[in-house]
Amino acid sequence: MPLRVLFVDMNAYFASVEQQCRPELRGRPVAVVAVNVDTTSCIAVSYEAKALGVRRGTPVWQAKRCKSLVVVEARPDVYVRMHHRIRQAVDSCVPVKQVHSIDELSCRLDPRQTDPIAAVDLAQRVKQAIAQQCGTSLRCSIGLAPNRFLAKIASGMRKPDGLTVIRDEDLPQALHSLQLIDLPGIGKRMLPRLQRANVQTVADLCALSEREMQRIWQGVVGRRWWHWLRGHDLPELPTHRSTVGHSHVLPPELRTDQGAEAVLVRLIHKAAARLRQMDLSARRLEVYVSLTFREEGWSGSVGLGICRDTLTAIKAFYELWRTRPRGIRPTQVGVTFYDLVPNQNVSLPLFEDEQAKLRLAQTMDQLNTKFGSNSVYFGGIHFVRKAAPTRIAFTHIPEIEDEPDDARRTHG
């Protein structure tokens, strides 16, 4: 089978962007954090920091034991803008087929590029384009394979700055050196299920029959895994988004009841705008608050009917917020819309007040798109309107015009 997919995985992306934009950080151990307080964790680290034992998820207080470590607060707006530059650089060599996250994308090879020599040459040109158009501190690992599943695996086999080719004739032996947990889709919940089925290694997994895989995965996904591991290029299945949400680690000055409330309303603004952008409505809203000193957090959910406007969601939030425990010291808050429904399956609001709320929300969306996020907002979030800036969702990368005005000024 020919090589069909080129998969690009940017290495230590957030930290590398910081090193590219700030030359004084190059060659130094860098940890990126959401908020620079000791009670949070590292969300990304440079390879220099990894060499010192600092990993993603390492508590900041522990990471700071490395005296040479530089801790920087995340700038998601800058990472989004760089993402779009990287995509343009890749597009200049080969069309981007799909964006999988802020630091991963894949391309389909045309018939002239499927030969290993031509594919490797293309991959080298992609690396060169990223270095020239985005910066030499931004390294990537590229995987070439007969399908996207194997190309993603290949991209993770040599880091940083790797290039790995998995050909049909290399299978399955090329995968045997990996751990089960290295395969995309096998996490902490799936691993015990495989082990109970006496699958301890990738070689064990590759030796299973199609029927055995279907039984372990309890459905057709197992059958797809059987084909993927053999290099078969299956059509992508349509996906349905199940939730839309945002969370935010509170800075010390907002770790109060009032601060948590205001930031939650701000997050509802953002999540509701994303709902409308995705042409979805929600039936329920869930809110959670994490607390300090290992106290048990609080969460609750409330029905929305069929909701796509911000005011209805905020009203439902306040009904739920009244049930919270008082006197708590929150550290992180989050909101999630779920039970989502495509708007094509939803009737327009029947009553005039509901129609007015939707028109208001849509008008605010238009103004914020034209003039920048936070140009128009409800007064209740004025003092926290910048407290929950753009965050990077795994499946949603904001367009540049969706970013706030101050984000456009901070790039570089």
N, C-alpha and C positions, 0 to 999 in steps of 0.2 A: 504494500500500500504506500502511496506517496505521502510526503509531508504536506499537511493541509493547514496547520494552524501555527502562528507565531504568537507567543504569549510574553508580554512585558511585565516584569515585576520590579518596581523601583525599590532600591535598597535603603533601609533605614530612612524612609522618605521624609518625615517631619524634621528629623535632626539634620538630614542632608540639605534640606531647603534652608534651614537656619544657617548652616555652614556656608552655603552658596551666597546667601544674602548678606551675611556678616563675616567678612574675611578673617576677622580676629578669632573666629571660632574654628577655623579650618585646622585639622590635625589635632584638635583638643577633644577630650571626652565631654560630650554634651548630653544632657537629659532634658526632655521636653515634658512639661507638666501643664495640667489644665489651670491650676492656681498654685502659686509658689508658697505653699504652706506645708509644714512637715507632716500633716495628717493625711495628705493625699498621696498618690502614687505616680510613678513615671509612666507616661503614655507612649513615649518613644525614646530611644537612645541611639547614639552614634556607635559606630563600630569601635571607636577608641574607648567608649564607655563600656561596651560589652567586654572588651579585653580586661577591664578592671573588675568584672563580675557584676556590673549593673545591668539589669534586664528590664524589659517592659513589665510593669506591675510591681517593681521594687518600690517599697515605701520611700518617700522622699527623705525622711529622717535617717533611714539606713543608707540610702545612696550618698548622702552628704558626708558620710564617713570617708569617702574618697575625696581628699582635700583638693585635688586638681579638677574635680568635676565642676562643670558650668551648668547651672540649672536655669532654664529659660522658660517663660510662659508661652504657651502655644499661641500662634497667630493663624487661625484657620483660614481667614480671608486671604493671607499670603499663599497658603498651601493650595487653595482653590485656584488662584490665578496661575500659579506655577503648573498645576495639573493641566489647565487648558493650554499652556505653552507646550508642555510635553506632548499632549495629544496632537497639537498642530505639527510638532516636529516629526512624530511618528507618521502622521498623515502625509507628510511630504515625501515619505518613502513607500508607504503601503497604506491603503485605506484602513482606518480603525473600524472593526466590525462591532465591537462591544466594549463598553467600559464596565468593569466589574467592581471597582472601588476607587478611592482617591489615588491609589498607587498601583493599580493593576488594570491592564486592558489587553484585548486580543485582536488579532487580525487574521483574516482568511487569505491564504495564498492562492494566486491564480495559477493556471496550469504551467506557465513558464517558470514559476518560482518553486515548484514542488520537489525538484531534484535537490538532494542534500547540498551539493556545491553551490547552487543558485540560492538556496534558502539561507545557508550560512553567510554568503556574501550580503544578502539582504539584511540579515540580523546585524552584521557589522556596520552596515550603513545606518541602521536605526540607532545604534549606540552612538555613532559619530554625529548624527543629526541632533540627538538629545544633548550631547556635550557642547556642540557648537551653538545651538539655538537657546539652550537653557542654562548651561554652566557645567564645568568639569567636576564640580563636587557632587553632581547628581549622577550616580551610577545605577545601572539596572542589570538585572539578570534576565536572560531571554531563554525560553524553552521552545523547541521546534519538535512537532510530533504529528502523528496522523489524526489526532482529535484534540479538542480543547482540554479535556480532562488530563490527558497525558502531557500536553504542552505546559499546563500549569504545574504539574508535578516536576517536569524537567526544569522549569524556571527556578524552582527552589532547591535544586540539587547542588548548585555551585554558587555560593554567595561570598563576598559581593562581586559584582561585575562579571558574572559567569555567562556561559553560553553552552547549553546542553542540547544535544540532538538525540531523540529516541525514535529509531526507525522500526518498522514492522519486524525486521529480522532480529532486532535486539530484545524483543519481548519473549517471555516475561522476565528473563534474567536481569535486564537493566533495572528492574524494580526491586529485586530481592535484597539489596543492601539497605533498603529503607525500613523504618519502623512503621507499624500500622498507623500510628498517630500522625505520621508525616503525610498521609494521604488526605486530600481535601474531602471533608464529609465524615471522617472518622474522628469523633471527639470523645469527651469523657463519658458520654452516655452510650455511644455506639461501641466503644472498645470492650466494655464488660460483656456485651451481648456476643461479640465475636469470640471472646475468650471462652465463654460458656459453650460455644459450638466447637471448641478445640481448635480455633484459629489463633495461633500465637504469633505468626510471622506473615510477612507479605507473601512469601513463597506458599504458605498454607492457603492464603486467600486466593492466590492465582490458580491453585490446584482445584478449587471448588467447581462443581458443575453449575450450570445455569439454574437448575432447580434448587440446589442447595443455597445458592445466593438469594434466590427469591424467598426461600423459607426464612433465612436469617433476617433479611430486611423486611419481611412480612409484606411484600408487595412487588410491584413492577420495578421499583428502584433497584432491587437486587439484580433483576435481569439486565438493566441498563449498565450496572457496574460490571457484570460479566462481559458485556460487549466492549465497554470502554477499556478494560484492562487488556483486551486483545487488539486494540487499535481501531475498532470499528467507529465510524463517524455517524452517530445517530442524530436525527433532527432534534433541535431544541424543543423542549416542552413549554407551552405557554405557562407563565407564572401569574399568580394572583397575590397582590400585596395584602397582608393580614393586619398590619398595624402601621401607624404613623405617630411618632413621638419625639420628644426632646428631653434631655436632662441637663443639669448644671450643678457643678460643685460651687457652693456659696463661698465668696470671700469672707474673711472674718467679720467685716463691718455689716454684712447682711445675714449673719447667723442668728437671726431673731425671728419671732413670729411674724412681725410685719414684713421683714425682708423676704422671708420664704414665701409669704402670700403674694407679694408683688412680683417676685421672679416667676412664680408659677403662672400668674396671669400673663406675664411676658412670654413664657413658653407656650401657653395656649394660643396666643397671637400667632407665633411662628408655626406651630403645628397645624392650626386651622388654615393658614395661608397655603401650606404645603398640600393639605387635603384638596383645596380648590385647584391648585396647580395640577394635581394628579387626576382631577375630575372625579373625586370620590366623596362620599358622605360617610358618616360614622353613626353607629347606634349607641356606643358607650364611651365614656371617658374614665380613665383610671389615673389617680394621683398617688405619688408616694413621697415620703420624706425619710431620709436616713439621718440618724442621730449620732451624737458624739459619745465617747466613753463606752462603746459597745452596747449601748442601750438598744432595745428592740425598736425598730422603726415603725412608722405608721403608713398605711395605704388604704385606699378605698376606691370604689367605682360607683358610677351613677349612670342611669339610662339617659339618652339624649333624644329618643324618638328616631328621627332621621335628620341629621344635622350636618350642615356644611358652612354655617356662618359663625363668626367669632362671638357675637353677643350671646347667642343661645348657649354656647359652650361655657362662657364665663359665668352666666347665671347658674348653670348646673354645677359649676365648680364651687361657687359660694355656698350652695346648698350642702355640698359634700364637705366643704372646709369647716362648717360649723360643728361637724362631728369629730373633729380632730382632738387629741389630748392637748391640754394647755400646759404652759410652762416648760416647753421642750426647747432644746438647743439644736436646731437643724444644721447639718453639714452639706447635704446634697438633696436636691428635689428633682422630680421628673413628672411628665405627663405623657399619657399614651391614649390615642384614639384607636379603638378596635371595633370588631364587627363591621368591617368596611364594606360599602356597597358602591359599585360603579354608578355614576349619576345617570347613565343611560337607562338604568333600571329603576330610577326614582322619579316620581312625579314632581312637578314644580310645586312650591308652597301654595296652599289654597287660600290662606287668609292674608289680608293686606299687610298686617304688621310683620308677618313672617317674610313676605316678599320684600318689604322695606329693609329688614335686617340683612337679607342676602344681597340686595342692591348696594347697601352701605359697604358690606365686606368686599364686594367685587370692585367698587369704586376705590376703596383704600388700597386694594391689590394693584390696581392700575397706576395709582399715584406713586406707590412705593417702588413699582417697577420702573417708572419713568424717572423719578427723582432720587431713588435710593431708599433702601430699607430704613425704617424709623422716621421717614419724612412725615408720615401720618400715623398716629397711634392714639389709643384711648388714654386720657389724662392720668388714670390710676397707676400707670407704669412709668411715669415721667422720670422718677429718680432712679429707676433700674433699667431704663431703656437700652443701656449698653452693658448691662450685667450679664446677659446671656448671649454673647456674640455668635456668629456663624459657627456651627459645628459640622464635622464631616460625618455624614451618614454613609454606611457601607454601600448602599444601593442608590443614593441620590447625591450627585455632585452639583452644587448650585452653579447656574450660569453666572458669568461675570456681571451681567447687568442686574442680578438679584442681590449683589453684595451691597452693604451700606457704604455711604459716601466716604466715611473715614477709612474703610478698607481699601478703596481705590487710591487713597493717598499714601498708604503705608507700604505699598509693594516696593521691594528692592532694598 
